[in-house]
């Protein structure tokens, strides 16, 4: 995972991004990342890459045994 961008987001913002990703609101998730990451504002490509990584992580978590 791109820890650079993810680590720039607060825990609250990370949770919000994950909620948007889980609900399929990808554009909103990207907007939140870009608005809250601080300066310099992340590139759109970085946000899209992180979005894909979060989707995968959330999907893996949802299908993990014992959850």
PDB file of N, CA, C, O and CB in Angstrom:
ATOM      1  N   UNK A   1       0.846  -1.184   0.000  1.00  0.00           N
ATOM      2  CA  UNK A   1       0.000   0.000   0.000  1.00  0.00           C
ATOM      3  C   UNK A   1       0.879   1.230   0.000  1.00  0.00           C
ATOM      4  O   UNK A   1       1.976   1.215   0.559  1.00  0.00           O
ATOM      5  CB  UNK A   1      -0.956   0.007   1.213  1.00  0.00           C
ATOM      6  N   UNK A   2       0.413   2.283  -0.615  1.00  0.00           N
ATOM      7  CA  UNK A   2       1.123   3.550  -0.602  1.00  0.00           C
ATOM      8  C   UNK A   2       0.956   4.168   0.775  1.00  0.00           C
ATOM      9  O   UNK A   2       0.000   4.900   1.031  1.00  0.00           O
ATOM     10  CB  UNK A   2       0.606   4.506  -1.718  1.00  0.00           C
ATOM     11  N   UNK A   3       1.888   3.865   1.647  1.00  0.00           N
ATOM     12  CA  UNK A   3       1.799   4.360   3.021  1.00  0.00           C
ATOM     13  C   UNK A   3       1.935   5.875   3.078  1.00  0.00           C
ATOM     14  O   UNK A   3       1.474   6.502   4.033  1.00  0.00           O
ATOM     15  CB  UNK A   3       2.871   3.710   3.888  1.00  0.00           C
ATOM     16  N   UNK A   4       2.564   6.473   2.063  1.00  0.00           N
ATOM     17  CA  UNK A   4       2.741   7.920   2.068  1.00  0.00           C
ATOM     18  C   UNK A   4       1.424   8.661   2.166  1.00  0.00           C
ATOM     19  O   UNK A   4       1.213   9.440   3.096  1.00  0.00           O
ATOM     20  CB  UNK A   4       3.474   8.356   0.832  1.00  0.00           C
ATOM     21  N   UNK A   5       0.538   8.424   1.214  1.00  0.00           N
ATOM     22  CA  UNK A   5      -0.748   9.112   1.209  1.00  0.00           C
ATOM     23  C   UNK A   5      -1.625   8.633   2.358  1.00  0.00           C
ATOM     24  O   UNK A   5      -2.238   9.455   3.040  1.00  0.00           O
ATOM     25  CB  UNK A   5      -1.465   8.898  -0.126  1.00  0.00           C
ATOM     26  N   UNK A   6      -1.698   7.347   2.586  1.00  0.00           N
ATOM     27  CA  UNK A   6      -2.551   6.799   3.645  1.00  0.00           C
ATOM     28  C   UNK A   6      -2.129   7.357   5.005  1.00  0.00           C
ATOM     29  O   UNK A   6      -2.976   7.674   5.840  1.00  0.00           O
ATOM     30  CB  UNK A   6      -2.486   5.252   3.654  1.00  0.00           C
ATOM     31  N   UNK A   7      -0.812   7.474   5.224  1.00  0.00           N
ATOM     32  CA  UNK A   7      -0.318   7.965   6.510  1.00  0.00           C
ATOM     33  C   UNK A   7      -0.563   9.458   6.691  1.00  0.00           C
ATOM     34  O   UNK A   7      -0.543   9.953   7.818  1.00  0.00           O
ATOM     35  CB  UNK A   7       1.162   7.672   6.643  1.00  0.00           C
ATOM     36  N   UNK A   8      -0.788  10.170   5.617  1.00  0.00           N
ATOM     37  CA  UNK A   8      -1.091  11.607   5.707  1.00  0.00           C
ATOM     38  C   UNK A   8      -2.524  11.864   6.150  1.00  0.00           C
ATOM     39  O   UNK A   8      -2.869  12.988   6.517  1.00  0.00           O
ATOM     40  CB  UNK A   8      -0.845  12.281   4.364  1.00  0.00           C
ATOM     41  N   UNK A   9      -3.352  10.840   6.119  1.00  0.00           N
ATOM     42  CA  UNK A   9      -4.756  10.997   6.501  1.00  0.00           C
ATOM     43  C   UNK A   9      -4.936  10.643   7.972  1.00  0.00           C
ATOM     44  O   UNK A   9      -4.313   9.710   8.478  1.00  0.00           O
ATOM     45  CB  UNK A   9      -5.668  10.113   5.616  1.00  0.00           C
ATOM     46  N   UNK A  10      -5.787  11.391   8.645  1.00  0.00           N
ATOM     47  CA  UNK A  10      -6.076  11.095  10.047  1.00  0.00           C
ATOM     48  C   UNK A  10      -6.852   9.785  10.142  1.00  0.00           C
ATOM     49  O   UNK A  10      -7.410   9.311   9.153  1.00  0.00           O
ATOM     50  CB  UNK A  10      -6.875  12.253  10.705  1.00  0.00           C
ATOM     51  N   UNK A  11      -6.881   9.213  11.328  1.00  0.00           N
ATOM     52  CA  UNK A  11      -7.629   7.974  11.550  1.00  0.00           C
ATOM     53  C   UNK A  11      -9.097   8.171  11.188  1.00  0.00           C
ATOM     54  O   UNK A  11      -9.718   7.285  10.601  1.00  0.00           O
ATOM     55  CB  UNK A  11      -7.496   7.512  13.018  1.00  0.00           C
ATOM     56  N   UNK A  12      -9.644   9.312  11.532  1.00  0.00           N
ATOM     57  CA  UNK A  12     -11.050   9.611  11.218  1.00  0.00           C
ATOM     58  C   UNK A  12     -11.261   9.670   9.700  1.00  0.00           C
ATOM     59  O   UNK A  12     -12.249   9.145   9.187  1.00  0.00           O
ATOM     60  CB  UNK A  12     -11.480  10.954  11.871  1.00  0.00           C
ATOM     61  N   UNK A  13     -10.344  10.300   9.000  1.00  0.00           N
ATOM     62  CA  UNK A  13     -10.453  10.398   7.545  1.00  0.00           C
ATOM     63  C   UNK A  13     -10.277   9.031   6.895  1.00  0.00           C
ATOM     64  O   UNK A  13     -10.977   8.711   5.934  1.00  0.00           O
ATOM     65  CB  UNK A  13      -9.414  11.383   6.993  1.00  0.00           C
ATOM     66  N   UNK A  14      -9.358   8.227   7.402  1.00  0.00           N
ATOM     67  CA  UNK A  14      -9.178   6.865   6.871  1.00  0.00           C
ATOM     68  C   UNK A  14     -10.471   6.070   6.997  1.00  0.00           C
ATOM     69  O   UNK A  14     -10.870   5.369   6.067  1.00  0.00           O
ATOM     70  CB  UNK A  14      -8.031   6.135   7.612  1.00  0.00           C
ATOM     71  N   UNK A  15     -11.120   6.182   8.149  1.00  0.00           N
ATOM     72  CA  UNK A  15     -12.386   5.470   8.357  1.00  0.00           C
ATOM     73  C   UNK A  15     -13.450   5.980   7.390  1.00  0.00           C
ATOM     74  O   UNK A  15     -14.237   5.197   6.860  1.00  0.00           O
ATOM     75  CB  UNK A  15     -12.870   5.632   9.818  1.00  0.00           C
ATOM     76  N   UNK A  16     -13.473   7.286   7.160  1.00  0.00           N
ATOM     77  CA  UNK A  16     -14.451   7.848   6.227  1.00  0.00           C
ATOM     78  C   UNK A  16     -14.184   7.366   4.801  1.00  0.00           C
ATOM     79  O   UNK A  16     -15.114   7.011   4.076  1.00  0.00           O
ATOM     80  CB  UNK A  16     -14.421   9.384   6.281  1.00  0.00           C
ATOM     81  N   UNK A  17     -12.922   7.356   4.408  1.00  0.00           N
ATOM     82  CA  UNK A  17     -12.569   6.857   3.074  1.00  0.00           C
ATOM     83  C   UNK A  17     -13.016   5.407   2.932  1.00  0.00           C
ATOM     84  O   UNK A  17     -13.611   5.035   1.921  1.00  0.00           O
ATOM     85  CB  UNK A  17     -11.043   6.981   2.822  1.00  0.00           C
ATOM     86  N   UNK A  18     -12.732   4.593   3.937  1.00  0.00           N
ATOM     87  CA  UNK A  18     -13.135   3.185   3.878  1.00  0.00           C
ATOM     88  C   UNK A  18     -14.651   3.035   3.792  1.00  0.00           C
ATOM     89  O   UNK A  18     -15.139   2.156   3.082  1.00  0.00           O
ATOM     90  CB  UNK A  18     -12.610   2.434   5.100  1.00  0.00           C
ATOM     91  N   UNK A  19     -15.402   3.871   4.496  1.00  0.00           N
ATOM     92  CA  UNK A  19     -16.870   3.807   4.410  1.00  0.00           C
ATOM     93  C   UNK A  19     -17.335   4.120   2.988  1.00  0.00           C
ATOM     94  O   UNK A  19     -18.220   3.451   2.454  1.00  0.00           O
ATOM     95  CB  UNK A  19     -17.522   4.794   5.416  1.00  0.00           C
ATOM     96  N   UNK A  20     -16.728   5.144   2.381  1.00  0.00           N
ATOM     97  CA  UNK A  20     -17.101   5.501   1.008  1.00  0.00           C
ATOM     98  C   UNK A  20     -16.738   4.377   0.040  1.00  0.00           C
ATOM     99  O   UNK A  20     -17.521   4.040  -0.848  1.00  0.00           O
ATOM    100  CB  UNK A  20     -16.410   6.812   0.583  1.00  0.00           C
ATOM    101  N   UNK A  21     -15.556   3.803   0.214  1.00  0.00           N
ATOM    102  CA  UNK A  21     -15.126   2.703  -0.658  1.00  0.00           C
ATOM    103  C   UNK A  21     -16.090   1.530  -0.521  1.00  0.00           C
ATOM    104  O   UNK A  21     -16.527   0.966  -1.525  1.00  0.00           O
ATOM    105  CB  UNK A  21     -13.676   2.255  -0.316  1.00  0.00           C
ATOM    106  N   UNK A  22     -16.422   1.162   0.705  1.00  0.00           N
ATOM    107  CA  UNK A  22     -17.306   0.026   0.953  1.00  0.00           C
ATOM    108  C   UNK A  22     -18.698   0.254   0.362  1.00  0.00           C
ATOM    109  O   UNK A  22     -19.369  -0.694  -0.048  1.00  0.00           O
ATOM    110  CB  UNK A  22     -17.414  -0.238   2.452  1.00  0.00           C
ATOM    111  N   UNK A  23     -19.124   1.509   0.323  1.00  0.00           N
ATOM    112  CA  UNK A  23     -20.448   1.832  -0.211  1.00  0.00           C
ATOM    113  C   UNK A  23     -20.427   2.081  -1.719  1.00  0.00           C
ATOM    114  O   UNK A  23     -21.465   2.364  -2.316  1.00  0.00           O
ATOM    115  CB  UNK A  23     -21.005   3.051   0.498  1.00  0.00           C
ATOM    116  N   UNK A  24     -19.245   1.977  -2.336  1.00  0.00           N
ATOM    117  CA  UNK A  24     -19.148   2.186  -3.775  1.00  0.00           C
ATOM    118  C   UNK A  24     -19.094   3.643  -4.187  1.00  0.00           C
ATOM    119  O   UNK A  24     -19.249   3.957  -5.367  1.00  0.00           O
ATOM    120  CB  UNK A  24     -20.294   1.539  -4.446  1.00  0.00           C
ATOM    121  N   UNK A  25     -18.878   4.534  -3.238  1.00  0.00           N
ATOM    122  CA  UNK A  25     -18.809   5.977  -3.534  1.00  0.00           C
ATOM    123  C   UNK A  25     -17.346   6.360  -3.787  1.00  0.00           C
ATOM    124  O   UNK A  25     -16.728   7.067  -2.991  1.00  0.00           O
ATOM    125  CB  UNK A  25     -19.414   6.831  -2.350  1.00  0.00           C
ATOM    126  N   UNK A  26     -16.814   5.882  -4.903  1.00  0.00           N
ATOM    127  CA  UNK A  26     -15.394   6.052  -5.179  1.00  0.00           C
ATOM    128  C   UNK A  26     -15.001   7.509  -5.418  1.00  0.00           C
ATOM    129  O   UNK A  26     -13.954   7.950  -4.944  1.00  0.00           O
ATOM    130  CB  UNK A  26     -15.011   5.228  -6.374  1.00  0.00           C
ATOM    131  N   UNK A  27     -15.817   8.249  -6.136  1.00  0.00           N
ATOM    132  CA  UNK A  27     -15.503   9.652  -6.396  1.00  0.00           C
ATOM    133  C   UNK A  27     -15.452  10.422  -5.081  1.00  0.00           C
ATOM    134  O   UNK A  27     -14.547  11.227  -4.861  1.00  0.00           O
ATOM    135  CB  UNK A  27     -16.543  10.281  -7.354  1.00  0.00           C
ATOM    136  N   UNK A  28     -16.422  10.173  -4.213  1.00  0.00           N
ATOM    137  CA  UNK A  28     -16.436  10.862  -2.914  1.00  0.00           C
ATOM    138  C   UNK A  28     -15.198  10.487  -2.096  1.00  0.00           C
ATOM    139  O   UNK A  28     -14.625  11.343  -1.422  1.00  0.00           O
ATOM    140  CB  UNK A  28     -17.727  10.512  -2.124  1.00  0.00           C
ATOM    141  N   UNK A  29     -14.784   9.235  -2.147  1.00  0.00           N
ATOM    142  CA  UNK A  29     -13.587   8.803  -1.423  1.00  0.00           C
ATOM    143  C   UNK A  29     -12.360   9.561  -1.912  1.00  0.00           C
ATOM    144  O   UNK A  29     -11.526   9.978  -1.108  1.00  0.00           O
ATOM    145  CB  UNK A  29     -13.373   7.289  -1.586  1.00  0.00           C
ATOM    146  N   UNK A  30     -12.247   9.740  -3.210  1.00  0.00           N
ATOM    147  CA  UNK A  30     -11.114  10.470  -3.771  1.00  0.00           C
ATOM    148  C   UNK A  30     -11.165  11.940  -3.368  1.00  0.00           C
ATOM    149  O   UNK A  30     -10.135  12.526  -3.032  1.00  0.00           O
ATOM    150  CB  UNK A  30     -11.095  10.340  -5.299  1.00  0.00           C
ATOM    151  N   UNK A  31     -12.336  12.530  -3.398  1.00  0.00           N
ATOM    152  CA  UNK A  31     -12.484  13.928  -2.987  1.00  0.00           C
ATOM    153  C   UNK A  31     -12.024  14.101  -1.541  1.00  0.00           C
ATOM    154  O   UNK A  31     -11.294  15.041  -1.227  1.00  0.00           O
ATOM    155  CB  UNK A  31     -13.953  14.393  -3.146  1.00  0.00           C
ATOM    156  N   UNK A  32     -12.445  13.204  -0.671  1.00  0.00           N
ATOM    157  CA  UNK A  32     -12.048  13.275   0.737  1.00  0.00           C
ATOM    158  C   UNK A  32     -10.535  13.168   0.871  1.00  0.00           C
ATOM    159  O   UNK A  32      -9.927  13.935   1.618  1.00  0.00           O
ATOM    160  CB  UNK A  32     -12.735  12.162   1.553  1.00  0.00           C
ATOM    161  N   UNK A  33      -9.916  12.227   0.157  1.00  0.00           N
ATOM    162  CA  UNK A  33      -8.456  12.079   0.216  1.00  0.00           C
ATOM    163  C   UNK A  33      -7.762  13.370  -0.201  1.00  0.00           C
ATOM    164  O   UNK A  33      -6.850  13.839   0.479  1.00  0.00           O
ATOM    165  CB  UNK A  33      -7.992  10.918  -0.683  1.00  0.00           C
ATOM    166  N   UNK A  34      -8.192  13.935  -1.308  1.00  0.00           N
ATOM    167  CA  UNK A  34      -7.527  15.131  -1.835  1.00  0.00           C
ATOM    168  C   UNK A  34      -7.755  16.338  -0.937  1.00  0.00           C
ATOM    169  O   UNK A  34      -6.861  17.170  -0.784  1.00  0.00           O
ATOM    170  CB  UNK A  34      -8.023  15.435  -3.246  1.00  0.00           C
ATOM    171  N   UNK A  35      -8.930  16.443  -0.345  1.00  0.00           N
ATOM    172  CA  UNK A  35      -9.225  17.592   0.518  1.00  0.00           C
ATOM    173  C   UNK A  35      -8.504  17.528   1.856  1.00  0.00           C
ATOM    174  O   UNK A  35      -8.168  18.562   2.432  1.00  0.00           O
ATOM    175  CB  UNK A  35     -10.711  17.687   0.757  1.00  0.00           C
ATOM    176  N   UNK A  36      -8.268  16.330   2.350  1.00  0.00           N
ATOM    177  CA  UNK A  36      -7.787  16.201   3.731  1.00  0.00           C
ATOM    178  C   UNK A  36      -6.345  15.745   3.883  1.00  0.00           C
ATOM    179  O   UNK A  36      -5.854  15.627   5.006  1.00  0.00           O
ATOM    180  CB  UNK A  36      -8.648  15.256   4.453  1.00  0.00           C
ATOM    181  N   UNK A  37      -5.665  15.491   2.791  1.00  0.00           N
ATOM    182  CA  UNK A  37      -4.279  15.017   2.879  1.00  0.00           C
ATOM    183  C   UNK A  37      -3.296  16.144   3.173  1.00  0.00           C
ATOM    184  O   UNK A  37      -2.142  15.889   3.516  1.00  0.00           O
ATOM    185  CB  UNK A  37      -3.885  14.325   1.589  1.00  0.00           C
ATOM    186  N   UNK A  38      -3.741  17.364   3.042  1.00  0.00           N
ATOM    187  CA  UNK A  38      -2.845  18.487   3.262  1.00  0.00           C
ATOM    188  C   UNK A  38      -2.061  18.810   1.999  1.00  0.00           C
ATOM    189  O   UNK A  38      -2.306  18.269   0.921  1.00  0.00           O
ATOM    190  CB  UNK A  38      -1.892  18.191   4.414  1.00  0.00           C
ATOM    191  N   UNK A  39      -1.110  19.712   2.180  1.00  0.00           N
ATOM    192  CA  UNK A  39      -0.302  20.145   1.041  1.00  0.00           C
ATOM    193  C   UNK A  39       1.024  19.409   1.038  1.00  0.00           C
ATOM    194  O   UNK A  39       1.557  19.135   2.113  1.00  0.00           O
ATOM    195  CB  UNK A  39      -0.071  21.666   1.076  1.00  0.00           C
ATOM    196  N   UNK A  40       1.565  19.085  -0.083  1.00  0.00           N
ATOM    197  CA  UNK A  40       0.964  19.300  -1.405  1.00  0.00           C
ATOM    198  C   UNK A  40      -0.198  18.343  -1.627  1.00  0.00           C
ATOM    199  O   UNK A  40      -0.179  17.199  -1.173  1.00  0.00           O
ATOM    200  CB  UNK A  40       2.017  19.121  -2.517  1.00  0.00           C
ATOM    201  N   UNK A  41      -1.205  18.832  -2.331  1.00  0.00           N
ATOM    202  CA  UNK A  41      -2.378  18.003  -2.605  1.00  0.00           C
ATOM    203  C   UNK A  41      -1.951  16.791  -3.422  1.00  0.00           C
ATOM    204  O   UNK A  41      -1.207  16.930  -4.393  1.00  0.00           O
ATOM    205  CB  UNK A  41      -3.476  18.813  -3.353  1.00  0.00           C
ATOM    206  N   UNK A  42      -2.417  15.602  -3.038  1.00  0.00           N
ATOM    207  CA  UNK A  42      -2.025  14.399  -3.777  1.00  0.00           C
ATOM    208  C   UNK A  42      -2.562  14.426  -5.207  1.00  0.00           C
ATOM    209  O   UNK A  42      -3.626  14.976  -5.491  1.00  0.00           O
ATOM    210  CB  UNK A  42      -2.526  13.143  -3.053  1.00  0.00           C
ATOM    211  N   UNK A  43      -1.787  13.815  -6.084  1.00  0.00           N
ATOM    212  CA  UNK A  43      -2.202  13.679  -7.478  1.00  0.00           C
ATOM    213  C   UNK A  43      -3.403  12.738  -7.558  1.00  0.00           C
ATOM    214  O   UNK A  43      -3.563  11.842  -6.729  1.00  0.00           O
ATOM    215  CB  UNK A  43      -1.029  13.154  -8.358  1.00  0.00           C
ATOM    216  N   UNK A  44      -4.226  12.953  -8.547  1.00  0.00           N
ATOM    217  CA  UNK A  44      -5.391  12.104  -8.760  1.00  0.00           C
ATOM    218  C   UNK A  44      -4.976  10.643  -8.913  1.00  0.00           C
ATOM    219  O   UNK A  44      -5.639   9.755  -8.376  1.00  0.00           O
ATOM    220  CB  UNK A  44      -6.173  12.568  -9.996  1.00  0.00           C
ATOM    221  N   UNK A  45      -3.887  10.383  -9.640  1.00  0.00           N
ATOM    222  CA  UNK A  45      -3.415   9.010  -9.864  1.00  0.00           C
ATOM    223  C   UNK A  45      -3.077   8.337  -8.539  1.00  0.00           C
ATOM    224  O   UNK A  45      -3.372   7.156  -8.354  1.00  0.00           O
ATOM    225  CB  UNK A  45      -2.183   9.002 -10.792  1.00  0.00           C
ATOM    226  N   UNK A  46      -2.458   9.077  -7.611  1.00  0.00           N
ATOM    227  CA  UNK A  46      -2.128   8.514  -6.296  1.00  0.00           C
ATOM    228  C   UNK A  46      -3.398   8.137  -5.530  1.00  0.00           C
ATOM    229  O   UNK A  46      -3.446   7.108  -4.856  1.00  0.00           O
ATOM    230  CB  UNK A  46      -1.290   9.518  -5.474  1.00  0.00           C
ATOM    231  N   UNK A  47      -4.415   8.978  -5.641  1.00  0.00           N
ATOM    232  CA  UNK A  47      -5.688   8.696  -4.965  1.00  0.00           C
ATOM    233  C   UNK A  47      -6.368   7.466  -5.570  1.00  0.00           C
ATOM    234  O   UNK A  47      -6.920   6.636  -4.848  1.00  0.00           O
ATOM    235  CB  UNK A  47      -6.627   9.917  -5.054  1.00  0.00           C
ATOM    236  N   UNK A  48      -6.326   7.358  -6.881  1.00  0.00           N
ATOM    237  CA  UNK A  48      -6.940   6.205  -7.550  1.00  0.00           C
ATOM    238  C   UNK A  48      -6.204   4.923  -7.152  1.00  0.00           C
ATOM    239  O   UNK A  48      -6.830   3.892  -6.905  1.00  0.00           O
ATOM    240  CB  UNK A  48      -6.920   6.388  -9.100  1.00  0.00           C
ATOM    241  N   UNK A  49      -4.877   4.992  -7.092  1.00  0.00           N
ATOM    242  CA  UNK A  49      -4.104   3.818  -6.679  1.00  0.00           C
ATOM    243  C   UNK A  49      -4.451   3.414  -5.247  1.00  0.00           C
ATOM    244  O   UNK A  49      -4.642   2.232  -4.961  1.00  0.00           O
ATOM    245  CB  UNK A  49      -2.596   4.097  -6.799  1.00  0.00           C
ATOM    246  N   UNK A  50      -4.530   4.385  -4.360  1.00  0.00           N
ATOM    247  CA  UNK A  50      -4.881   4.097  -2.963  1.00  0.00           C
ATOM    248  C   UNK A  50      -6.307   3.558  -2.867  1.00  0.00           C
ATOM    249  O   UNK A  50      -6.581   2.660  -2.071  1.00  0.00           O
ATOM    250  CB  UNK A  50      -4.731   5.367  -2.092  1.00  0.00           C
ATOM    251  N   UNK A  51      -7.197   4.094  -3.662  1.00  0.00           N
ATOM    252  CA  UNK A  51      -8.576   3.616  -3.692  1.00  0.00           C
ATOM    253  C   UNK A  51      -8.617   2.128  -4.036  1.00  0.00           C
ATOM    254  O   UNK A  51      -9.332   1.360  -3.392  1.00  0.00           O
ATOM    255  CB  UNK A  51      -9.408   4.424  -4.706  1.00  0.00           C
ATOM    256  N   UNK A  52      -7.863   1.727  -5.036  1.00  0.00           N
ATOM    257  CA  UNK A  52      -7.822   0.318  -5.433  1.00  0.00           C
ATOM    258  C   UNK A  52      -7.253  -0.545  -4.310  1.00  0.00           C
ATOM    259  O   UNK A  52      -7.736  -1.650  -4.063  1.00  0.00           O
ATOM    260  CB  UNK A  52      -6.985   0.143  -6.712  1.00  0.00           C
ATOM    261  N   UNK A  53      -6.232  -0.037  -3.636  1.00  0.00           N
ATOM    262  CA  UNK A  53      -5.634  -0.786  -2.534  1.00  0.00           C
ATOM    263  C   UNK A  53      -6.606  -0.934  -1.370  1.00  0.00           C
ATOM    264  O   UNK A  53      -6.669  -1.994  -0.746  1.00  0.00           O
ATOM    265  CB  UNK A  53      -4.356  -0.102  -2.062  1.00  0.00           C
ATOM    266  N   UNK A  54      -7.356   0.108  -1.075  1.00  0.00           N
ATOM    267  CA  UNK A  54      -8.328   0.045   0.019  1.00  0.00           C
ATOM    268  C   UNK A  54      -9.465  -0.899  -0.340  1.00  0.00           C
ATOM    269  O   UNK A  54      -9.943  -1.640   0.519  1.00  0.00           O
ATOM    270  CB  UNK A  54      -8.881   1.448   0.342  1.00  0.00           C
ATOM    271  N   UNK A  55      -9.905  -0.886  -1.586  1.00  0.00           N
ATOM    272  CA  UNK A  55     -10.962  -1.800  -2.017  1.00  0.00           C
ATOM    273  C   UNK A  55     -10.512  -3.241  -1.802  1.00  0.00           C
ATOM    274  O   UNK A  55     -11.263  -4.064  -1.278  1.00  0.00           O
ATOM    275  CB  UNK A  55     -11.330  -1.559  -3.505  1.00  0.00           C
ATOM    276  N   UNK A  56      -9.287  -3.536  -2.209  1.00  0.00           N
ATOM    277  CA  UNK A  56      -8.745  -4.886  -2.040  1.00  0.00           C
ATOM    278  C   UNK A  56      -8.637  -5.247  -0.566  1.00  0.00           C
ATOM    279  O   UNK A  56      -9.023  -6.345  -0.166  1.00  0.00           O
ATOM    280  CB  UNK A  56      -7.371  -5.003  -2.711  1.00  0.00           C
ATOM    281  N   UNK A  57      -8.118  -4.339   0.239  1.00  0.00           N
ATOM    282  CA  UNK A  57      -7.953  -4.604   1.674  1.00  0.00           C
ATOM    283  C   UNK A  57      -9.304  -4.839   2.352  1.00  0.00           C
ATOM    284  O   UNK A  57      -9.434  -5.738   3.183  1.00  0.00           O
ATOM    285  CB  UNK A  57      -7.221  -3.431   2.353  1.00  0.00           C
ATOM    286  N   UNK A  58     -10.291  -4.048   2.006  1.00  0.00           N
ATOM    287  CA  UNK A  58     -11.614  -4.209   2.614  1.00  0.00           C
ATOM    288  C   UNK A  58     -12.274  -5.504   2.151  1.00  0.00           C
ATOM    289  O   UNK A  58     -12.947  -6.174   2.934  1.00  0.00           O
ATOM    290  CB  UNK A  58     -12.511  -3.010   2.274  1.00  0.00           C
ATOM    291  N   UNK A  59     -12.085  -5.851   0.899  1.00  0.00           N
ATOM    292  CA  UNK A  59     -12.646  -7.105   0.384  1.00  0.00           C
ATOM    293  C   UNK A  59     -11.987  -8.302   1.084  1.00  0.00           C
ATOM    294  O   UNK A  59     -12.669  -9.249   1.473  1.00  0.00           O
ATOM    295  CB  UNK A  59     -12.450  -7.202  -1.160  1.00  0.00           C
ATOM    296  N   UNK A  60     -10.662  -8.254   1.242  1.00  0.00           N
ATOM    297  CA  UNK A  60      -9.956  -9.347   1.920  1.00  0.00           C
ATOM    298  C   UNK A  60     -10.389  -9.467   3.376  1.00  0.00           C
ATOM    299  O   UNK A  60     -10.540 -10.571   3.898  1.00  0.00           O
ATOM    300  CB  UNK A  60      -8.440  -9.132   1.844  1.00  0.00           C
ATOM    301  N   UNK A  61     -10.586  -8.335   4.020  1.00  0.00           N
ATOM    302  CA  UNK A  61     -11.027  -8.339   5.419  1.00  0.00           C
ATOM    303  C   UNK A  61     -12.431  -8.938   5.541  1.00  0.00           C
ATOM    304  O   UNK A  61     -12.718  -9.675   6.484  1.00  0.00           O
ATOM    305  CB  UNK A  61     -11.007  -6.905   5.997  1.00  0.00           C
ATOM    306  N   UNK A  62     -13.287  -8.622   4.597  1.00  0.00           N
ATOM    307  CA  UNK A  62     -14.667  -9.106   4.635  1.00  0.00           C
ATOM    308  C   UNK A  62     -14.747 -10.618   4.400  1.00  0.00           C
ATOM    309  O   UNK A  62     -15.675 -11.279   4.865  1.00  0.00           O
ATOM    310  CB  UNK A  62     -15.507  -8.372   3.589  1.00  0.00           C
ATOM    311  N   UNK A  63     -13.770 -11.153   3.678  1.00  0.00           N
ATOM    312  CA  UNK A  63     -13.806 -12.594   3.387  1.00  0.00           C
ATOM    313  C   UNK A  63     -12.844 -13.397   4.238  1.00  0.00           C
ATOM    314  O   UNK A  63     -12.690 -14.600   4.028  1.00  0.00           O
ATOM    315  CB  UNK A  63     -13.497 -12.834   1.936  1.00  0.00           C
ATOM    316  N   UNK A  64     -12.188 -12.748   5.203  1.00  0.00           N
ATOM    317  CA  UNK A  64     -11.226 -13.440   6.062  1.00  0.00           C
ATOM    318  C   UNK A  64     -11.968 -14.434   6.967  1.00  0.00           C
ATOM    319  O   UNK A  64     -13.029 -14.111   7.501  1.00  0.00           O
ATOM    320  CB  UNK A  64     -10.411 -12.417   6.918  1.00  0.00           C
ATOM    321  N   UNK A  65     -11.415 -15.635   7.138  1.00  0.00           N
ATOM    322  CA  UNK A  65     -12.047 -16.606   8.016  1.00  0.00           C
ATOM    323  C   UNK A  65     -12.112 -16.110   9.458  1.00  0.00           C
ATOM    324  O   UNK A  65     -11.179 -15.471   9.945  1.00  0.00           O
ATOM    325  CB  UNK A  65     -11.301 -17.924   7.953  1.00  0.00           C
ATOM    326  N   UNK A  66     -13.190 -16.400  10.116  1.00  0.00           N
ATOM    327  CA  UNK A  66     -13.348 -16.030  11.516  1.00  0.00           C
ATOM    328  C   UNK A  66     -13.933 -14.660  11.737  1.00  0.00           C
ATOM    329  O   UNK A  66     -14.130 -14.260  12.884  1.00  0.00           O
ATOM    330  CB  UNK A  66     -12.051 -16.104  12.193  1.00  0.00           C
ATOM    331  N   UNK A  67     -14.224 -13.914  10.661  1.00  0.00           N
ATOM    332  CA  UNK A  67     -14.827 -12.591  10.829  1.00  0.00           C
ATOM    333  C   UNK A  67     -16.315 -12.676  10.757  1.00  0.00           C
ATOM    334  O   UNK A  67     -16.998 -11.659  10.878  1.00  0.00           O
ATOM    335  CB  UNK A  67     -14.317 -11.623   9.787  1.00  0.00           C
TER     336      UNK A  67
END
